[in-house]
């Protein structure tokens, strides 16, 4: 078997912003040994505003590591701060959604079931307090995880918040160092060949880019997959999503906290993500919101006039990979960004594509497998965002069928009905559901014979251990000053 | 707290599924739940599941069963793999081991590198890269070490009747009440149609809230009483008979099950400590019962010690396993031939899901729906994997095999094979028993090769690819050779230190 003549030799990435830069650098690094040249066509005139801050889950740091970027250096250059999770503020309650795990072994049932067994419905949300990350966040502490399962610190995972513009600049340097050819163009003309897909690209300065494979990172416009190859966008019309997004930078120096905070208001979600030198505030307005009124309320809340408005269009293309073109990020689809950024999803998609990895031959079954899995992921993210929009008091009738089923199983048995593709870990998902007020009527039957008092006693010990461990840790401020302080700070 | 609606559980039927269910429920349900099991000594059991997969260790561990005691009680031997003989071409032979093959290299599946070498280095079979396969081929066994570089799982060959008897003792010690008798009639609640009670031939009436149908093929409650229809998969799995016969124990105990294809079906060989389980699965339109018995007798490796036992079956499953207040577990729920030793696994999954979704106060409908959805996924994924063996055969010696190769297959399986043939990729799914190592074992073992491999592996020279693979194979051979013989391992009472998990491959997957 020797089809090596068919191997991809040249991949062109087209687009702008973090998804385009991130894809180019990732491909250049991970395909370094495969003899593949990468060209990035940066579309300079595209009017597609991108996020001001990257609120990255732990996968962001895994990515930095994989593409050869030093984490501390990136944080210093991008004014970044480490992040242990998201702090949710709801009308009736607050909760912390950690990135890590509680790490407590089943005994004999999984840990959350002990809460369903030992506490009243109103007290089940105590579960979220049993993550070390939660206790650290409450105290503005931060420490790096250790790779020793005996240590409670091994349960930690962390992400980071980074200034998107600075990150793109850094990626540009990295791309150049990796030999990525960077071409800037105000516009492109895409020539299509019915057999292979994209034939070549004509840039505004009349240069021609011809590649074996094309990555569409052009955002919602989807210039390659959507426009040129006419892959249909299946619009998501759920009233529960948020069609408008406002964002702005607060110039004042914020206090550093190891989390982003997110608050549910009547008609929007507001997220505050502090960086070393400023804070980014974003508001996702619901369909019911009066946009003009919300806009001025947002301006007066942040005291800034420079507000960026983005129209969000939710949905998914019929296929994200067709012929020799793969769409990433919003060019492929958009299920919401409260839980996972556009780059997070794009990177996961890129990893999947690299796992399957085509050559120049037609790979219809391979692309079908990719599209099947990507669709499953999209549906999962969409459901998790739907969870953010439903009103607990109105019960399950307002939910999509699949979410209703998931919640029904949780309410009945305290169990998670699995997603086809795992998006966030089991323990975090339990924390999210409990945080939003969903409660389990019963815990695992294995615990029926265990007394509530003995469980509570055990929990008290665990809690004290976590608090003591958190209090011994340095503050985020101390860690940042030691590891990754911006030079002009 | 269990509401009155689920406090009285009645299990109809003993055998492997009945006593596994009774034992597990007696261990895991609160004491306030009463469990009664009705069985008749006059009704024989099929004795499914003499060959198992590693998940049985997890089941036993949950019940607190000591592994050595279990081995002694069931005359079990260790199992590392299934060897398939004659399933590709007539002379083909391959292992489906309880371990991964090689390991991913730079994020690229190991099998791409092996495929790169296949034509130039035919001496490097795919089995060479599985430690479990190597140990099994060498007749050796040792429990896997914690955190070893090459993980693997193990299971058992066991005497199913002894296992049922062992679990019966276990269950009765925990308060399960066994009632001897045959079911004469079933009474329903007039409004709900739920089963209210069962009347035995003796006239005894046994009332309950939940009824578990472990009555075997007859599916006395689910099918005969509640009328849940059977979905036949005969068009994909045409074998409908088996004849089973025990023979003397083998002098050298293999640590694998053998499944040998014959012109109109296949034969199993399951080595136990004191005897060998043998059987011939066949298609009755191709082979008479007498011919099947004769074929089996000819193939025996040791002296027969029992008369042939004829079993009739049809592949398929009930439209759902839980209807009203009745849950079918085991053969009453569905039948898939024991080619991949999945019978006990399917019983075990049904028990686990019943316990996970055990109906509390008002959740009977949710329990039922969750259970049925889950079991459908399990049955379908095992079904597809078994069909794969038949469909990929390359035998030319009978119409039976030619028609299996030419038959239409489920769309879910067709898609998987097409993906592999095109790109050497194995379809990913999170739920369901068999993951990539299993699919690769069967694809390659039966001569199904892709037209292309990963271009990144393809661009490497043969020489650069060969050296690390030869070294790896050598290392695995040496590791296997350092293990004790299977018989010695049994006498040493070897068990793994690590807690068992619901994983086929010993931690590398799942």
Interface residues (C-beta under 8 A of the other chain):
Chain A: X1 X2 X3 X4 X6 X7 X8 X30 X31 X33 X34 X35 X108 X354 X355 X356 X357 X358 X359 X361 X363 X364 X365 X366 X368 X369 X373 X405 X408 X409 X412 X413 X415 X417 X418 X419 X420 X421 X422 X441 X442 X444 X445 X446 X448 X449
Chain B: X1 X2 X28 X29 X30 X31 X62 X106 X107 X108 X115 X116 X118 X119 X355 X356 X357 X358 X360 X361 X363 X366 X367 X369 X370 X415 X418 X419 X421 X422 X423 X425 X427 X428 X429 X430 X431 X449 X452 X453 X454 X455 X456 X458 X459
